[in-house]
């Protein structure tokens, strides 16, 4: 059967119905516009499944607050598909740092409108050929890669989604500046996302406690570094606050970004990324037996590749230098990488073939 034309207004109306009902209650509901759009791209939507279409459309949104809010709004974020609509809305409004009422009237309308636009684009564009590139773009959010490490091999897990959607990884490494000054929670960086997700909230989404910020301040005071910078590569460990509910147990804050005086820019050196990654793995070994069960898994973002300005390939090379050395000497850590898009995931997936990410021809300092 030929799919019916897909109109933005009809798609938007049905997206509002999906938001209210949630993914687990879609069966049996009449969603003709979304079903028609899914039928237009059957090769990429699991025989026309509406949920697969929604995931494709949201994956096309800009990485950051927009995509994250969209995932929470529709229940696409891991662990949220059965959440009631008010809980999903409260989590989405926290992404933007606004009240629930303001989010409902403004941001939610914008988010759903952007998803509707991507769905219309998917339904009306030319069919995508079945190529490795197309399959890679639409691949899932979790991938496993076997890599060589010394005389043996190890498995890496690659997560292709925002860092605050991680689950069941003991330690997450979070890049920060040399003052251990966390960004405001409404920012879109890795450290801001983790701070936001770790916050303890009331039923309406209001912040009741900011445990990661408080623990980091305590760490700085205990080590006599409050108000002054530490050496790049220093790593401070804190708890994970509300992220404990997702199985995240520790956050290792890696001081990498050196503020440039008189500007809003930062400098990051690849050597400092390697040093911080190695220190994080050393700290993991030190803390291993202090927890029950012992810590075993650690997740790295591409450190320094945001406002730090390092190209993703340079960042990965710097992180991998420390990880490979640790695995080659026999360490049995469960290593994860979290990236925001398929292009970055492809860099990690090239490691086993020995195709290391291209180094920056002049890896001096990069501004944010």
TORLOTI-948607 format. One record per residue (C-alpha): residue in three letters; x, y, z. Coordinates in pm, 1 decimal, padded with zeros to 6 digits. Example, Ala and Ser with C-alpha at 12.3 -4.5 7.8 and 13.67 -1.06 7.14 Angstrom:
% TORLOTI-948607
<zaba resn="ALA" x="01230.0" y="-00450.0" z="00780.0"/>
<zaba resn="SER" x="01367.0" y="-00106.0" z="00714.0"/>
% end
This chain:
% TORLOTI-948607
<zaba resn="UNK" x="00000.0" y="00000.0" z="00000.0"/>
<zaba resn="UNK" x="00131.3" y="00344.3" z="-00093.1"/>
<zaba resn="UNK" x="00187.3" y="00558.9" z="00218.5"/>
<zaba resn="UNK" x="-00033.0" y="00865.6" z="00252.0"/>
<zaba resn="UNK" x="00125.3" y="01213.7" z="00232.9"/>
<zaba resn="UNK" x="00266.4" y="01320.9" z="00569.5"/>
<zaba resn="UNK" x="00170.4" y="01666.2" z="00698.7"/>
<zaba resn="UNK" x="00354.2" y="01848.2" z="00975.8"/>
<zaba resn="UNK" x="00036.7" y="01947.6" z="01164.7"/>
<zaba resn="UNK" x="-00094.7" y="01590.6" z="01173.3"/>
<zaba resn="UNK" x="00241.4" y="01453.8" z="01287.5"/>
<zaba resn="UNK" x="00266.9" y="01716.6" z="01561.1"/>
<zaba resn="UNK" x="-00081.0" y="01635.2" z="01690.7"/>
<zaba resn="UNK" x="00005.4" y="01266.2" z="01713.2"/>
<zaba resn="UNK" x="00338.7" y="01339.1" z="01882.1"/>
<zaba resn="UNK" x="00144.4" y="01514.1" z="02157.4"/>
<zaba resn="UNK" x="-00062.0" y="01197.9" z="02194.9"/>
<zaba resn="UNK" x="00257.3" y="00988.6" z="02215.8"/>
<zaba resn="UNK" x="00392.6" y="01224.7" z="02481.8"/>
<zaba resn="UNK" x="00080.1" y="01183.9" z="02693.2"/>
<zaba resn="UNK" x="00047.2" y="00806.8" z="02650.5"/>
<zaba resn="UNK" x="00409.3" y="00697.7" z="02656.8"/>
<zaba resn="UNK" x="00570.8" y="00429.0" z="02443.7"/>
<zaba resn="UNK" x="00433.7" y="00135.7" z="02645.2"/>
<zaba resn="UNK" x="00073.8" y="00243.0" z="02578.0"/>
<zaba resn="UNK" x="00090.2" y="00299.9" z="02202.1"/>
<zaba resn="UNK" x="-00042.9" y="-00040.6" z="02097.0"/>
<zaba resn="UNK" x="-00393.8" y="-00009.3" z="01957.4"/>
<zaba resn="UNK" x="-00387.7" y="00370.3" z="01929.1"/>
<zaba resn="UNK" x="-00475.2" y="00531.0" z="01596.7"/>
<zaba resn="UNK" x="-00166.1" y="00718.0" z="01475.1"/>
<zaba resn="UNK" x="-00221.4" y="00733.8" z="01097.6"/>
<zaba resn="UNK" x="00028.5" y="01012.9" z="01024.5"/>
<zaba resn="UNK" x="00312.9" y="00848.0" z="01216.1"/>
<zaba resn="UNK" x="00227.7" y="00506.2" z="01074.6"/>
<zaba resn="UNK" x="00229.7" y="00647.6" z="00723.0"/>
<zaba resn="UNK" x="00565.8" y="00816.2" z="00784.3"/>
<zaba resn="UNK" x="00710.3" y="00492.0" z="00922.2"/>
<zaba resn="UNK" x="00584.0" y="00303.5" z="00617.3"/>
<zaba resn="UNK" x="00772.8" y="00549.6" z="00397.3"/>
<zaba resn="UNK" x="01108.8" y="00439.4" z="00541.6"/>
<zaba resn="UNK" x="01056.1" y="00066.6" z="00608.8"/>
<zaba resn="UNK" x="01422.3" y="-00024.7" z="00564.1"/>
<zaba resn="UNK" x="01510.1" y="00187.3" z="00869.2"/>
<zaba resn="UNK" x="01205.5" y="00151.7" z="01091.1"/>
<zaba resn="UNK" x="01174.7" y="-00220.1" z="01157.2"/>
<zaba resn="UNK" x="00883.6" y="-00282.6" z="00920.5"/>
<zaba resn="UNK" x="00724.3" y="00052.5" z="00983.9"/>
<zaba resn="UNK" x="00734.1" y="00058.6" z="01364.5"/>
<zaba resn="UNK" x="00640.3" y="00400.8" z="01503.7"/>
<zaba resn="UNK" x="00890.0" y="00380.4" z="01789.8"/>
<zaba resn="UNK" x="01176.8" y="00315.7" z="01547.3"/>
<zaba resn="UNK" x="01065.3" y="00618.4" z="01343.9"/>
<zaba resn="UNK" x="01067.1" y="00835.3" z="01656.5"/>
<zaba resn="UNK" x="01418.4" y="00720.7" z="01744.1"/>
<zaba resn="UNK" x="01541.6" y="00796.8" z="01393.5"/>
<zaba resn="UNK" x="01388.7" y="01143.2" z="01400.3"/>
<zaba resn="UNK" x="01525.2" y="01232.2" z="01745.1"/>
<zaba resn="UNK" x="01871.4" y="01106.6" z="01645.9"/>
<zaba resn="UNK" x="01868.4" y="01371.4" z="01372.5"/>
<zaba resn="UNK" x="01822.6" y="01656.0" z="01620.3"/>
<zaba resn="UNK" x="02122.6" y="01861.2" z="01725.0"/>
<zaba resn="UNK" x="02318.4" y="01687.6" z="01999.2"/>
<zaba resn="UNK" x="02283.2" y="01861.9" z="02332.9"/>
<zaba resn="UNK" x="01986.4" y="02001.6" z="02520.1"/>
<zaba resn="UNK" x="01741.6" y="01969.7" z="02228.9"/>
<zaba resn="UNK" x="01802.9" y="01600.6" z="02165.7"/>
<zaba resn="UNK" x="01822.9" y="01517.4" z="02536.3"/>
<zaba resn="UNK" x="01494.4" y="01694.8" z="02612.8"/>
<zaba resn="UNK" x="01330.1" y="01517.6" z="02318.0"/>
<zaba resn="UNK" x="01443.0" y="01177.0" z="02444.5"/>
<zaba resn="UNK" x="01296.0" y="01243.3" z="02788.1"/>
<zaba resn="UNK" x="00976.7" y="01398.2" z="02649.3"/>
<zaba resn="UNK" x="00884.5" y="01089.8" z="02446.5"/>
<zaba resn="UNK" x="01033.6" y="00830.3" z="02682.3"/>
<zaba resn="UNK" x="01312.2" y="00734.7" z="02442.4"/>
<zaba resn="UNK" x="01585.6" y="00784.9" z="02703.0"/>
<zaba resn="UNK" x="01703.5" y="00456.2" z="02846.5"/>
<zaba resn="UNK" x="01489.5" y="00351.8" z="03142.3"/>
<zaba resn="UNK" x="01211.5" y="00607.5" z="03080.5"/>
<zaba resn="UNK" x="00976.0" y="00435.2" z="02835.5"/>
<zaba resn="UNK" x="00734.9" y="00340.5" z="03116.2"/>
<zaba resn="UNK" x="00757.1" y="00672.0" z="03305.0"/>
<zaba resn="UNK" x="00431.0" y="00866.2" z="03337.6"/>
<zaba resn="UNK" x="00402.8" y="01185.0" z="03133.2"/>
<zaba resn="UNK" x="00452.2" y="01423.5" z="03431.7"/>
<zaba resn="UNK" x="00778.9" y="01251.8" z="03529.3"/>
<zaba resn="UNK" x="00912.8" y="01267.5" z="03173.6"/>
<zaba resn="UNK" x="00814.5" y="01633.2" z="03145.1"/>
<zaba resn="UNK" x="00982.6" y="01716.5" z="03477.9"/>
<zaba resn="UNK" x="01307.3" y="01551.9" z="03364.0"/>
<zaba resn="UNK" x="01294.4" y="01727.5" z="03026.5"/>
<zaba resn="UNK" x="01234.5" y="02069.6" z="03182.6"/>
<zaba resn="UNK" x="01538.5" y="02012.8" z="03405.8"/>
<zaba resn="UNK" x="01751.0" y="01987.7" z="03090.8"/>
<zaba resn="UNK" x="01671.0" y="02351.6" z="03016.3"/>
<zaba resn="UNK" x="01669.5" y="02459.1" z="03380.2"/>
<zaba resn="UNK" x="01319.1" y="02609.8" z="03362.1"/>
<zaba resn="UNK" x="00996.3" y="02554.9" z="03552.6"/>
<zaba resn="UNK" x="00754.9" y="02283.7" z="03445.0"/>
<zaba resn="UNK" x="00495.4" y="02543.7" z="03347.3"/>
<zaba resn="UNK" x="00737.2" y="02740.0" z="03131.0"/>
<zaba resn="UNK" x="00862.4" y="02422.6" z="02967.7"/>
<zaba resn="UNK" x="00506.8" y="02309.7" z="02891.4"/>
<zaba resn="UNK" x="00412.6" y="02638.7" z="02723.9"/>
<zaba resn="UNK" x="00737.5" y="02710.7" z="02540.4"/>
<zaba resn="UNK" x="01018.2" y="02455.0" z="02523.1"/>
<zaba resn="UNK" x="00798.2" y="02146.7" z="02486.2"/>
<zaba resn="UNK" x="00614.6" y="02301.0" z="02191.6"/>
<zaba resn="UNK" x="00950.5" y="02375.2" z="02027.6"/>
<zaba resn="UNK" x="01088.6" y="02026.5" z="02097.3"/>
<zaba resn="UNK" x="00784.8" y="01846.3" z="01954.9"/>
<zaba resn="UNK" x="00782.6" y="02077.9" z="01654.7"/>
<zaba resn="UNK" x="01145.5" y="01994.5" z="01578.2"/>
<zaba resn="UNK" x="01074.5" y="01621.8" z="01601.7"/>
<zaba resn="UNK" x="00777.6" y="01663.6" z="01366.2"/>
<zaba resn="UNK" x="01000.2" y="01840.4" z="01113.2"/>
<zaba resn="UNK" x="01251.9" y="01554.8" z="01117.3"/>
<zaba resn="UNK" x="00974.7" y="01298.6" z="01071.6"/>
<zaba resn="UNK" x="00837.8" y="01483.4" z="00768.8"/>
<zaba resn="UNK" x="01191.6" y="01497.7" z="00626.2"/>
<zaba resn="UNK" x="01238.1" y="01124.0" z="00675.5"/>
<zaba resn="UNK" x="00904.4" y="01049.3" z="00508.4"/>
<zaba resn="UNK" x="00967.2" y="01269.5" z="00205.0"/>
<zaba resn="UNK" x="01337.5" y="01222.3" z="00130.3"/>
<zaba resn="UNK" x="01468.7" y="00978.9" z="-00127.7"/>
<zaba resn="UNK" x="01517.8" y="00620.9" z="-00005.5"/>
<zaba resn="UNK" x="01860.9" y="00568.7" z="00147.8"/>
<zaba resn="UNK" x="02068.1" y="00297.1" z="-00022.4"/>
<zaba resn="UNK" x="02168.3" y="00001.5" z="00193.1"/>
<zaba resn="UNK" x="02535.3" y="00097.3" z="00231.5"/>
<zaba resn="UNK" x="02775.8" y="00054.8" z="00526.3"/>
<zaba resn="UNK" x="02763.2" y="00431.4" z="00578.9"/>
<zaba resn="UNK" x="02383.2" y="00435.2" z="00597.9"/>
<zaba resn="UNK" x="02375.1" y="00136.0" z="00830.8"/>
<zaba resn="UNK" x="02635.7" y="00300.5" z="01053.0"/>
<zaba resn="UNK" x="02434.6" y="00623.9" z="01076.7"/>
<zaba resn="UNK" x="02123.7" y="00436.5" z="01189.4"/>
<zaba resn="UNK" x="02302.0" y="00184.4" z="01411.7"/>
<zaba resn="UNK" x="02196.6" y="00133.0" z="01770.0"/>
<zaba resn="UNK" x="02318.5" y="00325.4" z="02069.8"/>
<zaba resn="UNK" x="02537.7" y="00047.1" z="02212.6"/>
<zaba resn="UNK" x="02817.7" y="-00127.6" z="02027.5"/>
<zaba resn="UNK" x="03091.7" y="-00369.7" z="02130.8"/>
<zaba resn="UNK" x="03440.9" y="-00357.3" z="01983.7"/>
<zaba resn="UNK" x="03717.3" y="-00616.2" z="02028.5"/>
<zaba resn="UNK" x="04059.8" y="-00453.8" z="02050.3"/>
<zaba resn="UNK" x="04418.1" y="-00571.6" z="02075.4"/>
<zaba resn="UNK" x="04592.9" y="-00491.3" z="02402.1"/>
<zaba resn="UNK" x="04943.4" y="-00624.1" z="02443.2"/>
<zaba resn="UNK" x="04944.9" y="-00997.1" z="02378.7"/>
<zaba resn="UNK" x="04572.0" y="-01032.7" z="02429.0"/>
<zaba resn="UNK" x="04241.9" y="-00873.3" z="02342.4"/>
<zaba resn="UNK" x="03978.1" y="-00677.7" z="02530.8"/>
<zaba resn="UNK" x="03622.6" y="-00563.9" z="02468.3"/>
<zaba resn="UNK" x="03522.9" y="-00197.8" z="02459.4"/>
<zaba resn="UNK" x="03161.9" y="-00083.9" z="02482.1"/>
<zaba resn="UNK" x="03072.0" y="00224.8" z="02281.1"/>
<zaba resn="UNK" x="02764.5" y="00426.4" z="02386.3"/>
<zaba resn="UNK" x="02624.8" y="00663.4" z="02122.9"/>
<zaba resn="UNK" x="02404.4" y="00889.9" z="02333.0"/>
<zaba resn="UNK" x="02426.7" y="01174.5" z="02586.7"/>
<zaba resn="UNK" x="02642.5" y="01099.8" z="02888.9"/>
<zaba resn="UNK" x="02355.0" y="01140.6" z="03136.1"/>
<zaba resn="UNK" x="02180.1" y="00838.8" z="02980.4"/>
<zaba resn="UNK" x="02456.5" y="00602.8" z="03092.8"/>
<zaba resn="UNK" x="02347.0" y="00315.8" z="03313.5"/>
<zaba resn="UNK" x="02527.9" y="00048.9" z="03513.9"/>
<zaba resn="UNK" x="02881.4" y="00179.9" z="03467.1"/>
<zaba resn="UNK" x="03069.5" y="00215.3" z="03795.4"/>
<zaba resn="UNK" x="03278.8" y="00522.6" z="03711.6"/>
<zaba resn="UNK" x="03233.1" y="00806.9" z="03464.0"/>
<zaba resn="UNK" x="03526.4" y="01036.2" z="03385.5"/>
<zaba resn="UNK" x="03414.3" y="01397.8" z="03356.5"/>
<zaba resn="UNK" x="03633.1" y="01672.3" z="03205.8"/>
<zaba resn="UNK" x="03649.6" y="02002.2" z="03389.9"/>
<zaba resn="UNK" x="03875.2" y="02306.2" z="03429.4"/>
<zaba resn="UNK" x="04180.0" y="02329.7" z="03651.2"/>
<zaba resn="UNK" x="03982.3" y="02519.0" z="03916.7"/>
<zaba resn="UNK" x="03734.7" y="02231.3" z="03949.6"/>
<zaba resn="UNK" x="03462.7" y="02492.1" z="03890.3"/>
<zaba resn="UNK" x="03163.6" y="02307.9" z="03747.5"/>
<zaba resn="UNK" x="02955.6" y="02477.2" z="03475.2"/>
<zaba resn="UNK" x="02596.5" y="02574.2" z="03541.5"/>
<zaba resn="UNK" x="02358.7" y="02276.0" z="03513.9"/>
<zaba resn="UNK" x="02173.4" y="02422.0" z="03213.1"/>
<zaba resn="UNK" x="02486.8" y="02405.8" z="02994.9"/>
<zaba resn="UNK" x="02530.4" y="02122.8" z="02743.9"/>
<zaba resn="UNK" x="02881.1" y="02001.5" z="02831.9"/>
<zaba resn="UNK" x="02960.4" y="01658.3" z="02975.9"/>
<zaba resn="UNK" x="03031.5" y="01797.5" z="03323.2"/>
<zaba resn="UNK" x="02714.8" y="02012.2" z="03321.2"/>
<zaba resn="UNK" x="02505.4" y="01714.1" z="03208.9"/>
<zaba resn="UNK" x="02644.4" y="01495.0" z="03485.8"/>
<zaba resn="UNK" x="02593.4" y="01766.4" z="03748.1"/>
<zaba resn="UNK" x="02233.4" y="01811.8" z="03631.2"/>
<zaba resn="UNK" x="02158.2" y="01439.9" z="03628.5"/>
<zaba resn="UNK" x="02320.1" y="01389.3" z="03969.7"/>
<zaba resn="UNK" x="02108.7" y="01658.4" z="04136.2"/>
<zaba resn="UNK" x="01848.7" y="01544.0" z="04387.4"/>
<zaba resn="UNK" x="01506.2" y="01668.7" z="04279.5"/>
<zaba resn="UNK" x="01157.1" y="01692.7" z="04420.7"/>
<zaba resn="UNK" x="00849.5" y="01553.1" z="04249.7"/>
<zaba resn="UNK" x="00804.6" y="01873.5" z="04047.8"/>
<zaba resn="UNK" x="01163.6" y="01869.5" z="03922.2"/>
<zaba resn="UNK" x="01294.8" y="02138.7" z="04157.9"/>
<zaba resn="UNK" x="01652.9" y="02087.0" z="04280.2"/>
<zaba resn="UNK" x="01672.4" y="01987.1" z="04645.9"/>
<zaba resn="UNK" x="02047.5" y="01916.1" z="04658.9"/>
<zaba resn="UNK" x="02353.7" y="01952.1" z="04434.6"/>
<zaba resn="UNK" x="02575.6" y="01674.1" z="04576.2"/>
<zaba resn="UNK" x="02846.2" y="01662.3" z="04309.0"/>
<zaba resn="UNK" x="02914.1" y="02034.7" z="04339.2"/>
<zaba resn="UNK" x="02927.1" y="02012.4" z="04719.5"/>
<zaba resn="UNK" x="03157.4" y="01708.4" z="04719.4"/>
<zaba resn="UNK" x="03394.2" y="01872.2" z="04473.3"/>
<zaba resn="UNK" x="03414.0" y="02182.7" z="04693.1"/>
<zaba resn="UNK" x="03487.1" y="01961.3" z="04991.9"/>
<zaba resn="UNK" x="03762.2" y="01784.1" z="04797.1"/>
<zaba resn="UNK" x="03922.1" y="02118.0" z="04703.4"/>
<zaba resn="UNK" x="03908.4" y="02243.1" z="05062.9"/>
<zaba resn="UNK" x="04055.2" y="01919.2" z="05196.8"/>
<zaba resn="UNK" x="04347.0" y="01937.4" z="04952.7"/>
<zaba resn="UNK" x="04405.8" y="02309.1" z="04999.0"/>
<zaba resn="UNK" x="04320.0" y="02402.8" z="04642.0"/>
<zaba resn="UNK" x="03999.1" y="02602.7" z="04694.5"/>
<zaba resn="UNK" x="04008.9" y="02911.4" z="04473.2"/>
<zaba resn="UNK" x="04332.0" y="02823.1" z="04295.1"/>
<zaba resn="UNK" x="04412.0" y="02594.0" z="04002.0"/>
<zaba resn="UNK" x="04549.7" y="02242.0" z="04022.8"/>
<zaba resn="UNK" x="04795.7" y="02095.6" z="03775.5"/>
<zaba resn="UNK" x="04636.4" y="01975.0" z="03450.1"/>
<zaba resn="UNK" x="04582.0" y="01600.6" z="03468.6"/>
<zaba resn="UNK" x="04471.6" y="01605.0" z="03833.8"/>
<zaba resn="UNK" x="04166.4" y="01386.4" z="03903.8"/>
<zaba resn="UNK" x="03920.1" y="01432.1" z="04192.1"/>
<zaba resn="UNK" x="03669.5" y="01160.9" z="04285.5"/>
<zaba resn="UNK" x="03314.7" y="01225.7" z="04407.3"/>
<zaba resn="UNK" x="02996.9" y="01029.7" z="04447.2"/>
<zaba resn="UNK" x="02735.5" y="01026.8" z="04173.5"/>
<zaba resn="UNK" x="02434.6" y="01172.0" z="04355.7"/>
<zaba resn="UNK" x="02104.1" y="01079.5" z="04194.5"/>
<zaba resn="UNK" x="02291.5" y="00897.6" z="03916.4"/>
<zaba resn="UNK" x="02327.5" y="00613.0" z="04164.9"/>
<zaba resn="UNK" x="01973.9" y="00524.4" z="04062.3"/>
<zaba resn="UNK" x="02111.7" y="00450.4" z="03714.8"/>
<zaba resn="UNK" x="02392.6" y="00233.0" z="03848.8"/>
<zaba resn="UNK" x="02658.6" y="00507.2" z="03828.9"/>
<zaba resn="UNK" x="02864.8" y="00495.5" z="04149.0"/>
<zaba resn="UNK" x="03152.4" y="00741.5" z="04111.7"/>
<zaba resn="UNK" x="03244.4" y="01045.9" z="03901.8"/>
<zaba resn="UNK" x="03613.1" y="01115.5" z="03839.4"/>
<zaba resn="UNK" x="03659.8" y="01483.9" z="03759.1"/>
<zaba resn="UNK" x="03961.2" y="01532.0" z="03529.8"/>
<zaba resn="UNK" x="04116.9" y="01879.4" z="03540.2"/>
<zaba resn="UNK" x="04208.0" y="01947.9" z="03176.7"/>
<zaba resn="UNK" x="04092.0" y="02291.5" z="03061.9"/>
<zaba resn="UNK" x="04328.1" y="02575.6" z="03152.2"/>
<zaba resn="UNK" x="04135.5" y="02907.2" z="03146.4"/>
<zaba resn="UNK" x="04295.4" y="03168.3" z="02924.7"/>
<zaba resn="UNK" x="04330.2" y="03493.8" z="03117.9"/>
<zaba resn="UNK" x="04094.9" y="03772.8" z="03011.7"/>
<zaba resn="UNK" x="03884.8" y="03551.6" z="02781.9"/>
<zaba resn="UNK" x="03615.7" y="03282.6" z="02792.4"/>
<zaba resn="UNK" x="03847.9" y="03038.1" z="02618.0"/>
<zaba resn="UNK" x="04040.4" y="02737.2" z="02743.9"/>
<zaba resn="UNK" x="04360.1" y="02556.7" z="02646.4"/>
<zaba resn="UNK" x="04383.3" y="02176.7" z="02649.0"/>
<zaba resn="UNK" x="04690.8" y="01967.8" z="02571.3"/>
<zaba resn="UNK" x="04661.3" y="01607.6" z="02446.0"/>
<zaba resn="UNK" x="04938.8" y="01512.0" z="02688.9"/>
<zaba resn="UNK" x="04722.6" y="01631.3" z="02978.3"/>
<zaba resn="UNK" x="04433.1" y="01419.1" z="02848.3"/>
<zaba resn="UNK" x="04659.2" y="01112.4" z="02853.8"/>
<zaba resn="UNK" x="04786.1" y="01200.4" z="03199.2"/>
<zaba resn="UNK" x="04432.8" y="01247.1" z="03336.5"/>
<zaba resn="UNK" x="04312.3" y="00922.1" z="03176.5"/>
<zaba resn="UNK" x="04603.1" y="00731.7" z="03331.3"/>
<zaba resn="UNK" x="04536.7" y="00891.3" z="03669.8"/>
<zaba resn="UNK" x="04168.2" y="00796.6" z="03646.7"/>
<zaba resn="UNK" x="04262.8" y="00432.4" z="03589.5"/>
<zaba resn="UNK" x="04508.0" y="00445.6" z="03881.9"/>
<zaba resn="UNK" x="04236.3" y="00591.4" z="04102.3"/>
<zaba resn="UNK" x="04000.4" y="00315.9" z="03990.2"/>
<zaba resn="UNK" x="04255.2" y="00059.1" z="04108.0"/>
<zaba resn="UNK" x="04293.6" y="00240.0" z="04440.2"/>
<zaba resn="UNK" x="03917.8" y="00253.5" z="04499.7"/>
<zaba resn="UNK" x="03843.9" y="-00090.0" z="04357.8"/>
<zaba resn="UNK" x="03809.2" y="-00276.1" z="04688.3"/>
<zaba resn="UNK" x="03664.2" y="00012.7" z="04888.5"/>
<zaba resn="UNK" x="03320.3" y="-00048.0" z="04743.9"/>
<zaba resn="UNK" x="03079.0" y="-00340.3" z="04753.2"/>
<zaba resn="UNK" x="03070.2" y="-00485.2" z="04498.3"/>
<zaba resn="UNK" x="03416.8" y="-00371.6" z="04386.2"/>
<zaba resn="UNK" x="03442.8" y="-00111.4" z="04111.7"/>
<zaba resn="UNK" x="03512.8" y="-00268.1" z="03774.0"/>
<zaba resn="UNK" x="03384.8" y="-00050.8" z="03488.0"/>
<zaba resn="UNK" x="03486.2" y="00295.9" z="03371.8"/>
<zaba resn="UNK" x="03352.5" y="00518.5" z="03093.5"/>
<zaba resn="UNK" x="03546.2" y="00787.9" z="02907.8"/>
<zaba resn="UNK" x="03397.2" y="01064.6" z="02692.1"/>
<zaba resn="UNK" x="03626.2" y="01215.8" z="02429.3"/>
<zaba resn="UNK" x="03801.6" y="01434.9" z="02683.8"/>
<zaba resn="UNK" x="03881.9" y="01788.5" z="02573.0"/>
<zaba resn="UNK" x="03687.2" y="01766.1" z="02247.2"/>
<zaba resn="UNK" x="03413.0" y="02007.9" z="02352.5"/>
<zaba resn="UNK" x="03503.2" y="02361.0" z="02453.0"/>
<zaba resn="UNK" x="03858.4" y="02235.4" z="02499.5"/>
<zaba resn="UNK" x="03884.2" y="02241.3" z="02121.5"/>
<zaba resn="UNK" x="04063.0" y="01912.4" z="02056.1"/>
<zaba resn="UNK" x="03950.9" y="01731.2" z="01741.0"/>
<zaba resn="UNK" x="03772.3" y="01405.1" z="01836.6"/>
<zaba resn="UNK" x="04045.1" y="01194.0" z="01678.2"/>
<zaba resn="UNK" x="04315.9" y="01369.8" z="01877.0"/>
<zaba resn="UNK" x="04119.1" y="01328.8" z="02198.6"/>
<zaba resn="UNK" x="04060.9" y="00958.3" z="02135.9"/>
<zaba resn="UNK" x="04429.6" y="00902.2" z="02058.6"/>
<zaba resn="UNK" x="04523.2" y="01071.2" z="02386.1"/>
<zaba resn="UNK" x="04272.7" y="00872.7" z="02594.4"/>
<zaba resn="UNK" x="04350.5" y="00544.9" z="02420.5"/>
<zaba resn="UNK" x="04723.6" y="00581.1" z="02492.7"/>
<zaba resn="UNK" x="04648.2" y="00549.9" z="02864.9"/>
<zaba resn="UNK" x="04377.8" y="00283.8" z="02827.4"/>
<zaba resn="UNK" x="04585.5" y="00064.4" z="02597.1"/>
<zaba resn="UNK" x="04885.0" y="00076.8" z="02830.8"/>
<zaba resn="UNK" x="04666.2" y="-00026.9" z="03124.5"/>
<zaba resn="UNK" x="04500.7" y="-00313.8" z="02936.1"/>
<zaba resn="UNK" x="04832.0" y="-00430.1" z="02786.0"/>
<zaba resn="UNK" x="04980.4" y="-00483.0" z="03131.0"/>
<zaba resn="UNK" x="04693.7" y="-00714.0" z="03222.1"/>
<zaba resn="UNK" x="04434.9" y="-00490.1" z="03386.9"/>
<zaba resn="UNK" x="04085.4" y="-00637.9" z="03360.4"/>
<zaba resn="UNK" x="03875.0" y="-00323.9" z="03368.0"/>
<zaba resn="UNK" x="03549.3" y="-00305.6" z="03174.9"/>
<zaba resn="UNK" x="03617.0" y="-00001.6" z="02953.8"/>
<zaba resn="UNK" x="03342.0" y="00208.5" z="02792.5"/>
<zaba resn="UNK" x="03342.1" y="00515.3" z="02568.0"/>
<zaba resn="UNK" x="03046.3" y="00752.4" z="02539.1"/>
<zaba resn="UNK" x="03013.8" y="00966.0" z="02224.6"/>
<zaba resn="UNK" x="02738.6" y="01180.8" z="02077.3"/>
<zaba resn="UNK" x="02724.4" y="01069.7" z="01712.6"/>
<zaba resn="UNK" x="02803.9" y="00792.6" z="01467.0"/>
<zaba resn="UNK" x="03110.8" y="00971.3" z="01331.3"/>
<zaba resn="UNK" x="03275.2" y="00971.8" z="01673.5"/>
<zaba resn="UNK" x="03168.6" y="00611.0" z="01731.8"/>
<zaba resn="UNK" x="03336.5" y="00514.8" z="01404.9"/>
<zaba resn="UNK" x="03666.5" y="00651.4" z="01539.1"/>
<zaba resn="UNK" x="03648.7" y="00416.3" z="01835.7"/>
<zaba resn="UNK" x="03544.8" y="00125.2" z="01614.9"/>
<zaba resn="UNK" x="03857.5" y="00170.8" z="01399.5"/>
<zaba resn="UNK" x="04086.0" y="00098.2" z="01694.2"/>
<zaba resn="UNK" x="04086.3" y="-00284.4" z="01653.9"/>
<zaba resn="UNK" x="04212.4" y="-00266.0" z="01297.5"/>
<zaba resn="UNK" x="04508.3" y="-00060.0" z="01411.8"/>
<zaba resn="UNK" x="04376.5" y="00245.3" z="01227.8"/>
<zaba resn="UNK" x="04444.8" y="00494.8" z="01501.8"/>
<zaba resn="UNK" x="04266.0" y="00828.8" z="01482.1"/>
<zaba resn="UNK" x="04457.5" y="01083.9" z="01283.2"/>
<zaba resn="UNK" x="04668.7" y="01307.5" z="01498.1"/>
<zaba resn="UNK" x="04635.7" y="01681.3" z="01471.5"/>
<zaba resn="UNK" x="04928.5" y="01794.8" z="01253.7"/>
<zaba resn="UNK" x="05019.1" y="02059.9" z="01510.4"/>
<zaba resn="UNK" x="04880.5" y="01941.9" z="01845.7"/>
<zaba resn="UNK" x="04981.6" y="02241.3" z="02049.4"/>
<zaba resn="UNK" x="04702.7" y="02417.7" z="02233.1"/>
<zaba resn="UNK" x="04342.7" y="02457.2" z="02124.1"/>
<zaba resn="UNK" x="04095.8" y="02716.7" z="02234.4"/>
<zaba resn="UNK" x="03740.5" y="02632.5" z="02341.0"/>
% end
